[in-house]
Amino acid sequence: MKRRFRIYYPFVNAGMQQVTTYRVDWIFYLLGNVVHSLVSFFIWQAVFLSGSEETLNGFTMPQMIVYFFLIFISDTMITSDASMMIAEEVRDGSIAMRMLRPVGYNATFLFFELGGKLLTQIVLIVPVVIGVEISRFVLSGVVQFSVLNLLLFFVSTILAYLINLFFSICFGFLAFVIKHIWGTNIMKNCIVSFCSGAMVPLSFMPDALKTVFMLLPFASLNYTPVMIYMGVYQGADLLFYFGLQIFWALFFWALSKLLAMVSAKHLTVQGG
Amino acid sequence: MRYIRSLAHFIGRLVRIHRIFVAQEIKRMVEYKADFFIGMIGFLMVQCSNLLMLWIIFNSIPTLMGWSLPEVVFIYGFSLIPKGLDHLLYDNLWMVGSTIVSKGEFDKYLTRPINTLAHVLFEKLQVDAIGELVMGIALICSVLPQISVEWSFGKILLGLVSMFFSTYIFTGVKTLTASVSFWRKRSSNIITLGYKFANFTKYPATIYNEFIKNLITYIIPFAFTSYYPSVYILTGDNPLFNVGVTVLVSVLVMGSGVIVWHLGLRAYESAGS
């Protein structure tokens, strides 16, 4: 354990340093995501102002605000650049260097991103949660904040990040087959964003679709953590959805290991 | 007179050079057909997912703050065309902010006998954008029977004029934000942030509060890339503001982009290796 810590700590540190060196870039990246979530906020506010009903598909207006700002946190948290990093390394051949190093291939991505993620979370969670809870209090007149749900949300987004990281690593290996990984990556992000509930809450979708997205890894990425924060999942449900998240994280972890092994056999690097 | 002739000569030369670059790009494209196809489908899918969202929304409400579904789709479709044109022709600015300057590759442009900005703009053709353009045209065509608009030759002409000029609002904002990399080496996230404000203009500006509305009208004027021209086409109201100011804003934004780019060149130091 101590040895592992010594091996991977430089990666965590490098990740943090990348964020602090390119601070301005990082702040603008976060602001960009804020803009994105404001667009969702306004369009859904307009939906509630245009409709006559108090609740739409089980959501009230204050709940919708909580939903989209928490989606903003989980969506920022789960983002992983691993697939693009792998694609770039396959293209320029530096993947050979990474594979030669005496460290786990997947683990280097994990620990590198972990550094930046930690900083991002610390900066985001506090102001967003305070803002969301104040607006919910003003709109509904009741304090609904629960520390337990916030902690469970945090654990759940970490699981969601692991699912997405290992999924992105698997996806990155596509670069061995497809050269235009950039366009494929846009498709992937689009599907993930829609099916995970980042654009429309899954409860707005037709029942059949909702069931499929809930069981596939999609809901585990965004919808599940936010539902946990909102206290929708309790008792057996809560355990079931946590179990599902752990299952998908392990599934993609195993798949990424397998793909790393297979592609190492097929790897031919030109030049150097 | 002499200035006009030399300006005409300058523009003529740029157009000729642009044609040569595009011809090169098309050769590259034919070489990697599958890749371009994938990128195009990717962008089509992004648009489809947004439309699915609109459709789901309109399943629970009849109108969005007074706008019907066909009208919202029209504004959405209109927004895709200038965005797609800018994306098709001038996408290379992203690379300036992400890698060209920070990896020291910008020196190449300084040694060529072409204006650096023109060279960067003309160098790449991003065919992925055809997905957006096709979608934009298809959406506008599909809602035409459902919206009651009095068409006239003048209106169609003004619509096309505003599409052309609003393309350069996108290019201008991208040039401004990409220029930051001359001072800071990297600016991809600043470009992304500037560009993300365009998301506001996919939907009618009346759904936003006054602050956002003023922001996208006066500060980062993306509302002119779709909302204001669409309002003119849908209602026939106030062409002087809805179209005239679009043209004015486009010239201002692109003009300041060109100026800031050249200021940045003076501050530029190679990151070379």
Interface residues (C-beta under 8 A of the other chain):
Chain A: Y22 V24 D25 W26 F28 Y29 L31 G32 V35 H36 L38 V39 F42 I43 Q45 A46 V47 L49 S50 G51 L56 N57 I178 K179 H180 W182 G183 T184 N185 I186 M187 C190 I191 S193 F194 M199 V200 F204 M205
Chain B: Y32 A34 D35 F36 I38 G39 M40 I41 G42 F43 M45 V46 S49 N50 L52 M53 I56 I57 N59 S60 I61 P62 T63 L64 M65 G66 D128 R184 R186 S187 S188 N189 I190 T192 L193 K196 F197 N199 F200 K202 Y203 I207 Y208 N209 I212
